[in-house]
Amino acid sequence: MTQITDDWMVVPFTKIKVTDDKCASGTYSVFNRVWGGTEQGCLVNKLDWMGYGSSQVVMTTREYDSYISSKSSTSSKSSSNSSYDNRRREPCMPISMEMPKV
């Protein structure tokens, strides 16, 4: 937990309260940096329904597999809508699980 040590150098903590809720007025979150997580993630350019535009979405590998599977099962059964073709059109670009060095 080096983040607490690093943050202590900036502002010392006088009281720490663990909560799943938002911080109360006049208090601040100790953990405010992005956490890398424990599952491999990927960046996906999800195509719009016509295939002309896209939006970038971050997914876990499991979510990506589910997304491709549902897309393949709901589309027409032509060979161009296979799981392989959908993965080729909307690839899962891996996101490193290592946090960048600051």
C-alpha positions in Angstrom: 0.0 0.0 0.0 2.6 2.5 -1.1 -0.1 5.0 -2.1 -0.9 5.8 1.6 2.8 6.4 2.3 3.1 8.6 -0.9 0.0 10.6 0.0 1.0 11.0 3.6 4.0 13.0 2.4 1.6 15.5 0.8 -1.1 15.7 3.6 -0.9 13.7 6.8 -4.0 11.8 7.7 -5.5 12.3 11.2 -8.4 9.9 10.9 -9.3 7.2 8.4 -12.8 5.9 8.0 -13.6 3.0 5.7 -16.8 3.4 3.7 -18.4 2.3 0.4 -20.3 5.6 0.3 -19.2 9.1 -0.9 -17.0 11.1 1.5 -18.8 13.2 4.0 -18.6 17.0 3.7 -15.2 18.2 4.8 -13.5 14.8 4.2 -11.5 13.5 1.3 -10.9 10.1 -0.3 -7.5 8.5 0.5 -7.6 6.4 -2.7 -8.2 8.7 -5.7 -6.0 7.2 -8.3 -7.1 4.6 -10.9 -6.5 1.1 -9.8 -5.3 -1.4 -12.5 -7.7 -4.1 -11.3 -7.2 -7.9 -11.1 -8.6 -8.9 -14.5 -7.1 -8.4 -17.9 -8.9 -5.6 -19.7 -9.1 -4.4 -23.3 -10.1 -1.4 -25.3 -12.7 -2.1 -27.9 -13.9 0.2 -30.7 -17.5 -0.8 -30.7 -19.1 -0.2 -34.1 -22.5 1.5 -34.2 -25.4 -0.5 -35.7 -24.6 0.6 -39.2 -20.8 0.0 -38.9 -19.9 3.6 -40.0 -19.0 5.0 -36.5 -17.6 3.6 -33.3 -17.1 4.4 -29.7 -14.3 3.2 -27.5 -15.2 1.0 -24.5 -13.1 -0.6 -21.8 -14.1 -4.2 -21.1 -12.7 -7.1 -19.2 -11.8 -10.1 -21.4 -14.8 -11.9 -20.0 -17.1 -9.0 -21.0 -15.6 -8.8 -24.4 -16.2 -12.6 -25.0 -19.8 -12.2 -23.9 -20.3 -9.1 -26.1 -18.9 -10.9 -29.2 -20.9 -14.0 -28.4 -24.2 -12.1 -28.1 -23.4 -10.1 -31.2 -22.8 -13.3 -33.2 -25.9 -15.0 -31.9 -28.3 -12.0 -32.6 -27.0 -11.2 -36.1 -27.9 -13.1 -39.2 -26.1 -16.5 -39.5 -24.2 -15.5 -42.6 -20.5 -16.2 -42.6 -19.6 -12.5 -42.3 -21.3 -12.4 -38.9 -19.3 -15.2 -37.3 -17.5 -14.8 -34.0 -14.2 -14.7 -35.9 -15.3 -11.9 -38.2 -16.8 -9.9 -35.3 -13.5 -10.2 -33.4 -11.6 -9.1 -36.5 -13.9 -6.1 -37.0 -13.9 -5.1 -33.3 -10.7 -6.5 -31.8 -9.9 -6.6 -28.1 -6.8 -4.4 -27.7 -5.1 -5.5 -24.4 -4.6 -3.0 -21.6 -1.6 -3.6 -19.4 -2.3 -4.7 -15.9 0.8 -2.9 -14.7 0.3 0.6 -13.4 2.4 3.3 -15.2 5.4 4.6 -13.2 4.8 8.2 -12.2 
